[in-house]
């Protein structure tokens, strides 16, 4: 199983937990729970209550919300 995680990390498609995403985005876990509930953030449902986030999808999601500065 660790080999799979290492391969996913190298490919940039690591699966992240709520804690990891909250830390990386700098938002409270409660905000992530709300975003998932409202389907405002890409996530993977691995079970009835097990949610993970794809690093690649999150990076794209953040990039799409980036605002360019005015000249």
LINDAMO-V73004 format. One record per residue. RES is the residue in one small letter. PHI is phi as a letter, one per 20 degrees, with the letter a starting at -180 (none if undefined). Layout:
BEGIN
RES & PHI
RES & PHI
END
This chain:
BEGIN
x & none
x & f
x & f
x & f
x & f
x & f
x & f
x & f
x & f
x & f
x & e
x & n
x & d
x & f
x & e
x & d
x & e
x & g
x & f
x & f
x & f
x & g
x & f
x & f
x & e
x & m
x & c
x & f
x & g
x & g
x & f
x & f
x & g
x & f
x & f
x & f
x & g
x & e
x & l
x & e
x & c
x & f
x & b
x & c
x & e
x & e
x & a
x & g
x & c
x & d
x & d
x & c
x & c
x & e
x & g
x & f
x & f
x & f
x & f
x & f
x & f
x & f
x & g
x & f
x & e
x & f
x & d
x & f
x & f
x & f
x & f
END
